[in-house]
Amino acid sequence: MTYIFGHKNPDTDTITSSISMENLEKKLGNSDVKAFKLGKINKETEFVLKYFGITEPETLEKIEEKADVILVDHNTFSQSIQGIEKANILKVIDHHCISEFTTKNPLFYLAMPVGCTQTIIYELYKTNKVEIEPKIAGLMVSAIISDTLLFKSPTCTQKDIEIANELAKIAGIDIESYGMEMLKAGTDLSDFTPEELINIDSKKIESNGVNIQVAQINTASIEDVLKGQADIENAINDFIKKNNINIFMLLITDIINSNSEAIVLGDKSEIAEKAFGKKIEENRIFLEGVVSRKKQVFPVLMENT
Amino acid sequence: MTYIFGHKNPDTDTITSSISMENLEKKLGNSDVKAFKLGKINKETEFVLKYFGITEPETLEKIEEKADVILVDHNTFSQSIQGIEKANILKVIDHHCISEFTTKNPLFYLAMPVGCTQTIIYELYKTNKVEIEPKIAGLMVSAIISDTLLFKSPTCTQKDIEIANELAKIAGIDIESYGMEMLKAGTDLSDFTPEELINIDSKKIESNGVNIQVAQINTASIEDVLKGQADIENAINDFIKKNNINIFMLLITDIINSNSEAIVLGDKSEIAEKAFGKKIEENRIFLEGVVSRKKQVFPVLMENT
């Protein structure tokens, strides 16, 4: 059996890419493949799977030695499953930079500098002349909408837009109205404790000895989220102490207007002031037009360490 | 400008893949790209370039910071150019395992578990619907013949064979007769000193604290090469001392009959006896049917350390 899975803290691209790769492999004659998830799915992904009537993948806790695996939407071992170092990686389909990736055997590796893994998987369907069913096309376009925030993120490429429109046609959806509905479904944060909220999508980098943690949540109303600012700050301060973080930013991203308000804490929080040329007030900083952590936040923070 | 190049100690696949990628990029509208080599070409490659009337690429010594590069036929930084760590890697096209590969930015990375990089580049021509000119097809089929020893190496896949036959048609060559002529051109070792001979194509691995070096040369007559065994042994013993090697094997591969005779030296040379279940006599061991260092030599040596 070949296990297909994306990264920990799964998002819509990671979950649906596992499913569309399982579908493609099966259509190419590899019947013994199965998509898995490495953790609880989020509200947005839940909306997408329900909308297109697709069952949620089972959870995989760890992987045995020499198991055959296909990685989607990630390559870094620390973001992957326990035991990945000793697995037999057959394929990787990904759109991230590559980080200390090592395999013992030659493999199939396809990465492209595009906004979403599903954009690459679409190319694989085309190359292999496999038709995409409407339901699978629905999952694929959802992932592109999710990763590019409906084409507003600077990570979005012309290819993502063209392919998303093509997939929307096959899926029979109106990309704008479906897209907003889907993104809004992902902004329902009512189930989360403050501790969970700051861990929904959180990434750490180290730059010149400074530990930088940037978490991100999407919302249709920044004001609503800020009603809980005091509790969120407590959760962040606990996290900072436990994990030895020097600057923690929680990006609260307004998906309607494509801006972010960030809560900034830590003994090196002045790095954010230098990076964005603004003062932090009430532990917050407003970032006009900022929606991409990868392109608009991490690089400027790193330059100012 | 985008620099395209393969690995150090270039072979026919590395040199011709740089040239066919330059050709493909230009046909796709990227005019500012150029193929380079990282060292002296071998006799086989010289024969190929002359046969198809293609000029040898210029040599590149090092690369400036942030230069745009495309890597073919390798990914490991130690096999690449000086300064590669700080270059901007745009694309990698390769058929090897991946070894501690790291980039700062997302990139295009295409690897496939096939016998030759040109097999993958052929797929890129197809995907992009670019026609392959006869001269370029000639270079491409030459690389497949070279890397698979005319389909006899266990690294050769069905895809390599199909694509090589397709390319031979475009190039207008008879694959068997041209292939033998080309491989024989590569066996002309008359220009090399013993020191150069053991460095033509030499790779090192470390396994459980044992330093293993395996060099390989192709010949149409093992006997002819062995006339110089005493001088070759002196060169190997010098290399062992300088580089702290525990077992050095020089595979002398008979490309007509697909066997190898190995000269084996070093304080751990008994590893080769265990690995192949035969005694070393006069510092030599005959390896029936062995032509691939990657598949038939390194793995069994490693298992016996």
Contacts between the chains, C-beta under 8 A, distances in Angstrom:
chain1	res1	chain2	res2	distance
A	95	B	106	5.8
A	96	B	106	5.9
A	97	B	102	7.9
A	97	B	103	4.8
A	97	B	104	6.0
A	97	B	105	5.5
A	97	B	106	5.2
A	97	B	107	7.1
A	98	B	98	7.9
A	98	B	101	5.2
A	98	B	102	6.2
A	98	B	103	5.1
A	98	B	107	7.3
A	98	B	109	6.7
A	99	B	102	5.6
A	100	B	100	5.4
A	100	B	101	7.4
A	100	B	102	5.3
A	101	B	98	5.2
A	101	B	100	7.5
A	101	B	101	5.2
A	101	B	102	7.6
A	102	B	97	7.9
A	102	B	98	6.2
A	102	B	99	5.6
A	102	B	100	5.4
A	102	B	101	7.6
A	103	B	97	4.8
A	103	B	98	5.1
A	104	B	97	6.0
A	105	B	97	5.5
A	105	B	113	7.1
A	106	B	95	5.8
A	106	B	96	5.9
A	106	B	97	5.3
A	106	B	111	6.9
A	106	B	112	7.7
A	106	B	113	4.0
A	106	B	114	7.9
A	107	B	97	7.1
A	107	B	98	7.3
A	107	B	111	6.2
A	107	B	113	5.9
A	108	B	111	6.5
A	108	B	112	5.3
A	108	B	113	6.4
A	109	B	98	6.7
A	109	B	109	5.5
A	109	B	110	6.9
A	109	B	111	4.0
A	110	B	109	7.0
A	110	B	110	5.6
A	110	B	111	7.9
A	111	B	106	6.9
A	111	B	107	6.2
A	111	B	108	6.5
A	111	B	109	4.0
A	111	B	110	7.9
A	112	B	106	7.7
A	112	B	108	5.3
A	113	B	105	7.1
A	113	B	106	4.1
A	113	B	107	5.9
A	113	B	108	6.4
A	114	B	106	7.9
A	123	B	127	7.8
A	127	B	123	7.8
A	127	B	127	5.6
